[in-house]
Amino acid sequence: MRRGNVVNIEKALRSVLQAIEAAELMSGREVRHCWISIGGASIEGLISRGVVAVTGKPSESREISEADIERVLIAARAVKLPIDREIIEVIPLSYTVDQQNGIRDPRDVIGVRLECDVNIISCSTTGARNLISCVNRSGFIVDGLVLQTLAAGSAVLTDEEKELGVALVDLGGGTTNVLVYSSGAPWSTFSVPVGGNQVTGDISIVKNIAIETAEKIKINSGCCWGALIEGLEDEIIVPGMGGRAPFPIPRSLILEIIEPRMREIFNLVREQLEKQISGARPLSGGIVLTGGGAKLLGVADLAAQVFQMPVRIGEPLSLGGLAADFRSPEFATAVGLVLEGDSRERQAISGNAKSKLRESPAGRGGIFSSFYNWLKTEFF
């Protein structure tokens, strides 16, 4: 993978197989279907509005039904996109009924005109097809694509934070992905093309060591906030290459390499946030950091200094059966995919049941209508 896109199909395919085999061994379950998260620079968001008339006769009270909500969402997603892009999410933000705005759930509300603002998330068609191809060629069925930061948000954000306004910053390897929540809904998403891999590369280049060694140093001994390394060992022993003897690196030097790159990442995110929200949507809930980069020592302190607002590390919320080892920011997206997949499958089952009920005689005319028709047939 490079910056959220597959650059080697065969290696990605093997990685998928290894990951799912490990999951099967750990859980004792056989995997056939899966959900895929997608992120990176190809992700774009677009705010759109749909407007429909509520169905029903003028003489009747027009209560908004599930069918009306489905129609307004279809109207809202009728936007023109380039041929090389496809829609992966249509997220309702708020509804308006007869100029009464700010409605979260319009079902059973009486009105004539229904409007809906939605956030349409699109991605590169080729990027999405490559991801799906890797999973399909591994022998598994893809049930759907989920925005990476949306999945992570499901695992680490509270309803209070979403309501107040919060920015989820996912510090990935090739990219840093951001999702902004306001008034309980995701309003904006963007990505900056810098991530943890650049930090590893900096250590490798400055100290002339292998990428694998630099990654281990970053994970095990890296820090980006000077006050936290006081009292710790002054040097890190680096194994030599090609028969060379191990040699020490001052921990303060690792700090001097990591801290500027992480500060640069946060400054890029802050600049984009200022452009996206422009002060109209305050982030009273602060910043929540997830992803492997969020495990770096001192990352929350540095982010709080750059953003000038509260920052916390986003670990998956307590779930039954979730081992303590996986309550870590690097597993936020994986845990969120489980939650999102379960939620969407339940919604699909509920929607099919309601559809069948509407199609049945009892659903069209009610149970009393069916009983009347039975009496009419049997006795008249």
WOCOR-V379306 format. One record per pair of residues at least 12 apart in sequence whose C-alpha atoms are under 7 Angstrom apart, sorted by the first residue. I is the first residue (numbers start at 1). J is the second residue. Records with the same first field share a line. If there is no record, write none. Layout:
I->J / J
This chain:
2->174
3->40 / 41 / 174 / 175 / 193
4->39 / 40 / 174 / 175
5->127
6->127 / 130 / 131
9->134
12->134
13->134 / 135 / 138
16->135
17->138
32->140 / 141
33->140 / 141 / 142 / 143
34->141 / 142 / 143
35->142 / 143 / 144 / 145 / 337 / 341
36->144 / 145 / 146
37->145 / 146 / 147 / 148
38->145 / 146 / 147 / 148
39->147 / 148
40->175 / 177 / 191
41->191 / 192 / 193
42->123 / 124
43->121 / 122 / 123 / 190
44->121 / 122 / 123 / 189 / 190
45->119 / 120 / 121 / 122 / 188 / 189
46->119 / 120 / 121
47->117 / 118 / 119 / 120
48->76 / 117 / 118 / 119
49->76 / 115 / 116 / 117 / 118
50->72 / 73 / 75 / 76 / 115 / 116 / 117
51->72 / 75 / 114 / 115 / 116
52->72 / 113 / 114 / 115
53->112 / 113 / 114
54->68 / 111 / 112 / 113 / 114
61->110
62->110 / 111 / 112
63->108 / 109 / 110 / 111
64->106 / 107 / 108 / 109 / 110
65->107 / 108
66->107
72->115 / 116
76->118
77->120
84->124 / 125
85->122 / 123 / 124 / 125
86->122 / 123 / 124 / 125
87->120 / 121 / 122 / 123
88->121 / 122 / 123 / 145 / 146
89->120 / 121
90->118 / 119 / 120 / 121
91->118 / 119 / 120
92->116 / 117 / 118 / 119
93->117 / 118 / 119 / 185
94->116 / 117
95->115 / 116 / 117
96->114 / 115 / 116
97->111 / 113 / 114 / 115
98->111 / 112 / 113 / 114
119->187
148->333
149->170 / 177 / 178 / 179
151->333 / 336 / 337 / 340
152->332 / 333 / 336
153->168
154->336
155->316 / 317 / 332 / 335 / 336
156->314 / 315 / 316 / 317 / 332
159->184
161->285
162->181 / 182 / 183 / 184 / 185
163->182 / 183 / 184
164->182 / 183 / 283 / 284 / 285
165->181 / 182 / 183 / 282 / 283 / 284 / 285
166->180 / 181 / 182 / 283 / 284 / 285 / 286 / 287
167->179 / 180 / 181 / 283 / 286 / 287 / 288
168->180 / 287 / 288 / 289
169->288 / 289 / 290
170->289 / 290 / 291
171->195 / 196 / 290 / 291 / 292 / 293 / 294
172->195 / 196 / 291 / 292 / 293
173->195 / 196 / 197
174->193 / 194 / 195 / 196 / 197
175->191 / 192 / 193 / 194 / 195
176->191 / 192 / 193 / 194 / 195
177->190 / 191 / 192
178->190 / 191
182->281
192->269
194->265
196->293
199->258 / 261
200->214 / 215 / 218
202->257
203->257
219->296
222->254 / 255 / 296 / 297
223->255 / 258 / 296 / 297 / 298
224->255 / 258 / 259 / 297 / 298 / 299
225->259 / 298 / 301 / 302
228->298
234->250 / 251
235->248 / 249 / 250 / 251
236->248 / 249 / 250 / 251
237->249
266->303 / 306
267->306
270->307
286->309 / 310 / 311
287->310 / 311 / 312
288->311 / 312 / 313 / 314
289->312 / 313 / 314
290->313 / 314 / 329 / 330 / 332
291->329 / 330 / 332
292->329 / 330
294->313 / 329
295->329
300->312 / 313
313->329
314->329
315->327 / 328 / 329 / 332
316->328 / 329 / 332 / 335
